[in-house]
Amino acid sequence: PRLLTAIEEASKKGSLQLLELNLSNNKMTPEEGLQLAHILGTTKAAAGIVLAACGLEWRVIAAIIYQLLTNEAIREDGKLDLSNNNLGLDGAKVIANIFVL
């Protein structure tokens, strides 16, 4: 939580410009995942976000994807790694619907 709080404070001040964020294998509660989603919705120029094996539930993953898709400052050619999280079949269906035009 301290790391996310520090990242969020830097983001609020406008001094956060991520090139890559790798929080792999750092287990997060749903609240921490949603805090991260909010941060990603306001951060600038992230080219790579790696959240593999963080124990994220599909609702949190959906929130992260939504924030990234609505953040105009995020690079379109960036990478997002959400592998080895708790997506499940229902989550996969919801996430797939996010990308349906």
Residue frames relative to the residue before (quaternion, step in Angstrom):
aa qw qx qy qz dx dy dz
P 1.0000 0.0000 0.0000 0.0000 0.00 0.00 0.00
R 0.6231 0.5489 -0.3585 0.4266 3.62 0.99 -0.69
L 0.6430 0.5168 -0.3274 0.4607 3.57 0.99 -0.79
L 0.6675 0.4918 -0.3057 0.4681 3.59 0.90 -0.89
T 0.6285 0.5255 -0.3331 0.4668 3.57 1.03 -0.75
A 0.6579 0.5019 -0.3100 0.4681 3.60 0.94 -0.84
I 0.6451 0.5063 -0.3176 0.4761 3.58 1.00 -0.83
E 0.6590 0.5135 -0.3087 0.4547 3.58 0.95 -0.88
E 0.6472 0.5139 -0.3243 0.4603 3.61 0.96 -0.80
A 0.6497 0.4987 -0.3181 0.4776 3.60 0.96 -0.81
S 0.6347 0.5319 -0.3245 0.4571 3.58 1.04 -0.77
K 0.6537 0.5191 -0.3099 0.4552 3.59 0.96 -0.86
K 0.6850 0.4760 -0.2780 0.4763 3.57 1.07 -0.74
G 0.4771 -0.6819 0.4315 0.3482 3.57 1.27 -0.20
S 0.5808 0.6082 -0.3666 0.3980 3.57 1.23 0.22
L 0.5747 0.5808 -0.3812 0.4326 3.59 1.25 0.25
Q 0.1206 0.7576 -0.6313 0.1139 3.54 -0.67 1.16
L 0.1490 -0.8367 0.5250 0.0465 3.54 0.00 1.33
L 0.2539 -0.7061 0.6344 0.1858 3.51 -1.13 0.72
E 0.7739 -0.1130 0.0860 0.6172 3.55 0.99 -0.88
L 0.1155 -0.7612 0.6363 0.0497 3.50 -1.10 0.81
N 0.0108 0.7983 -0.6000 0.0508 3.57 -0.58 1.16
L 0.0399 0.7997 -0.5930 0.0847 3.54 -0.41 1.29
S 0.1996 0.8246 -0.5069 0.1525 3.58 1.20 0.49
N 0.8483 0.1664 -0.1658 0.4746 3.51 -1.20 0.82
N 0.5323 0.5527 -0.4382 0.4681 3.57 1.20 0.46
K 0.3114 -0.7758 0.5196 0.1766 3.56 -0.23 1.26
M 0.0972 -0.7964 0.5967 0.0162 3.54 -0.98 0.95
T 0.4375 -0.6382 0.5610 0.2942 3.51 -1.16 0.65
P 0.6532 -0.4853 0.3710 0.4475 3.62 -1.18 0.22
E 0.6324 0.5338 -0.3379 0.4483 3.61 1.00 -0.74
E 0.6633 0.4901 -0.3063 0.4754 3.59 0.96 -0.84
G 0.6319 0.5319 -0.3275 0.4588 3.58 1.04 -0.75
L 0.6669 0.4840 -0.2994 0.4811 3.57 1.00 -0.80
Q 0.5966 0.5367 -0.3565 0.4784 3.58 1.12 -0.63
L 0.6512 0.5027 -0.3088 0.4774 3.57 0.97 -0.83
A 0.6169 0.5426 -0.3467 0.4526 3.60 0.98 -0.80
H 0.6458 0.5158 -0.3143 0.4670 3.57 0.94 -0.87
I 0.6391 0.5234 -0.3200 0.4639 3.59 0.95 -0.88
L 0.6865 0.4894 -0.2868 0.4549 3.58 0.87 -0.95
G 0.6164 0.5537 -0.3422 0.4432 3.56 1.18 -0.45
T 0.7676 0.3367 -0.1799 0.5148 3.57 1.19 -0.41
T 0.5449 0.6337 -0.4031 0.3728 3.60 1.21 -0.11
K 0.3922 -0.7295 0.5183 0.2129 3.58 -1.24 0.38
A 0.9123 0.0843 -0.0367 0.3990 3.51 -1.31 0.70
A 0.2696 0.7564 -0.5560 0.2147 3.62 0.93 0.68
A 0.2074 -0.7952 0.5620 0.0944 3.56 -0.76 1.07
G 0.8102 0.0799 -0.0311 0.5799 3.56 1.13 -0.53
I 0.0011 -0.7780 0.6275 -0.0309 3.54 -0.83 1.02
V 0.0393 -0.8088 0.5853 -0.0418 3.54 -0.54 1.21
L 0.0579 0.7991 -0.5873 0.1148 3.53 -0.51 1.28
A 0.1959 0.8129 -0.5218 0.1691 3.56 1.03 0.79
A 0.8702 0.0710 -0.0693 0.4825 3.55 -1.13 0.82
C 0.3597 0.7359 -0.4917 0.2954 3.56 0.91 0.94
G 0.4889 -0.6799 0.4215 0.3479 3.58 1.26 0.00
L 0.3380 0.7704 -0.4786 0.2511 3.56 1.20 0.52
E 0.3739 -0.7064 0.5589 0.2210 3.56 -1.03 0.85
W 0.6679 -0.5416 0.3252 0.3935 3.57 -1.18 0.53
R 0.6142 0.5482 -0.3663 0.4336 3.62 1.04 -0.63
V 0.6505 0.4929 -0.3043 0.4912 3.57 1.07 -0.75
I 0.6265 0.5276 -0.3317 0.4680 3.59 0.99 -0.82
A 0.6437 0.5130 -0.3193 0.4696 3.60 0.96 -0.83
A 0.6462 0.5140 -0.3189 0.4653 3.60 0.98 -0.82
I 0.6423 0.5163 -0.3227 0.4655 3.59 0.97 -0.83
I 0.6655 0.4956 -0.3053 0.4673 3.59 0.86 -0.94
Y 0.6425 0.5249 -0.3250 0.4539 3.59 0.91 -0.88
Q 0.6712 0.4963 -0.3060 0.4578 3.60 0.85 -0.93
L 0.6579 0.5044 -0.3135 0.4631 3.58 0.97 -0.80
L 0.6806 0.4961 -0.2943 0.4517 3.58 0.96 -0.83
T 0.7219 0.4238 -0.2492 0.4870 3.59 1.10 -0.58
N 0.5840 0.5596 -0.3730 0.4545 3.59 1.27 -0.09
E 0.3196 -0.7929 0.4932 0.1610 3.57 -0.33 1.26
A 0.6389 0.5462 -0.3315 0.4284 3.61 1.17 -0.39
I 0.5578 0.5988 -0.4005 0.4122 3.60 1.22 -0.27
R 0.4911 -0.6748 0.4737 0.2813 3.54 -0.95 0.93
E 0.4796 -0.6904 0.4709 0.2677 3.54 -0.94 0.91
D 0.7176 0.4342 -0.2553 0.4810 3.59 1.09 -0.56
G 0.4084 0.7331 -0.4570 0.2950 3.57 1.24 0.26
K 0.3889 -0.7026 0.5380 0.2562 3.54 -1.27 0.23
L 0.1119 -0.7579 0.6403 0.0552 3.51 -1.24 0.61
D 0.0568 -0.7968 0.6015 -0.0055 3.57 -0.64 1.14
L 0.0279 0.7953 -0.6007 0.0763 3.55 -0.53 1.26
S 0.2744 0.8059 -0.4886 0.1912 3.57 1.19 0.45
N 0.8439 0.2169 -0.1714 0.4598 3.52 -1.31 0.52
N 0.4627 0.6052 -0.4973 0.4152 3.55 0.93 0.97
N 0.6283 -0.5776 0.3914 0.3441 3.57 -1.30 0.05
L 0.0518 0.8468 -0.5249 0.0688 3.56 0.59 1.16
G 0.1054 -0.8246 0.5450 0.1088 3.59 0.73 -1.00
L 0.6930 -0.4934 0.3345 0.4056 3.57 -1.31 0.26
D 0.6668 0.4940 -0.3127 0.4621 3.60 0.87 -0.89
G 0.6506 0.5130 -0.3075 0.4680 3.56 1.00 -0.79
A 0.6289 0.5367 -0.3325 0.4537 3.56 1.01 -0.81
K 0.6439 0.5172 -0.3196 0.4644 3.58 1.01 -0.79
V 0.6582 0.5037 -0.3088 0.4666 3.59 0.94 -0.87
I 0.6611 0.5016 -0.3047 0.4675 3.58 0.90 -0.95
A 0.6362 0.5272 -0.3352 0.4527 3.61 0.94 -0.82
N 0.6581 0.5199 -0.3113 0.4468 3.59 0.98 -0.78
I 0.5494 0.6001 -0.3996 0.4224 3.60 1.17 -0.44
F 0.7544 0.4118 -0.1994 0.4706 3.56 1.01 -0.85
V 0.4970 0.6330 -0.4385 0.4000 3.60 1.26 0.06
L 0.3566 -0.7527 0.5170 0.1975 3.55 -0.83 0.98
